[in-house]
Amino acid sequence: MGEINSTLKLHYDTKKEARIVKNSIEPDDESYVEIELKRTTLICKVKGEPMQLLHTLDDLLMCVDVAEKTLKI
């Protein structure tokens, strides 16, 4: 099966919050995930084989969850 793409948009109240999350989740290897900041929205473009994409999205969302929890401390 071929490579597929997915886009995840995460909206925040402030640009500062969005930047903090972006810096926290930015991957070391950008071959699967590309993250862009537009105002208060993070746009995460993910690509890969179907199961790889699923695992990458799962990992990304877990990292987002941890980053968002640090905003509340």
N, C-alpha and C positions, 0 to 999 in steps of 0.2 A: 504494500500500500504506500502511496506517496505522502509527501510532507503536507501538513495542513497548518493553517494560521489561525490565531485567535487574538482578539483585542479585549483587554480588561481596562475599564475606566474607573478610577477611584476618585471620588470627590471629597474635598475637605473644606472646613470653614475658612481657613486662612492659607495664604501661600506659604507661610512659615511652617505650618503643620505638614503641608504637602511636601515641602523640601526636606523636612526631617525624616519623613517616611521614605522618600526617594533615596536619601543618603543611606538609610538603614538597610534597604532591600536591594540596592544596586548590586547586580551580580558581578563576580570576578570574571566570569566567562560570558561574554555578550553574544555568543553564537546562537543561543536559544531565546534570550529575553532582551528586549530593547525597551528602555524606560525613558519617557519624555515628560517634562513638566510644562503644563500650559495653565498659567494662572493658578487656580487652586485644584487642578485636576492632574492626576498622574495617568498617563496612557502607557499601558504595558502591552507590548506586542510580543507574542510568544509563537514560536514555530517549532515543528518537529513531527516525527511520526506519531500516529494517534496515541499510543500508550505513553510514549515519551512526553508528548504534550500534556497529557493528563497528569503525569507525575510532576512535570515542571510547574503547572498551574497549582497543584496541591502544595508543593514546596513554597511557591511564591505567596500563596494566600496564608500559609502558616507564618511566614516571615512578616507579612503585612500585619497580621494579628498581634504579633509580639511588638512590632514597632508602634502600632496604635495604642497598645497598653502602656507603653512608656510615655506617651503624650499625656496620659491621665495621672501620672505620678506627681 
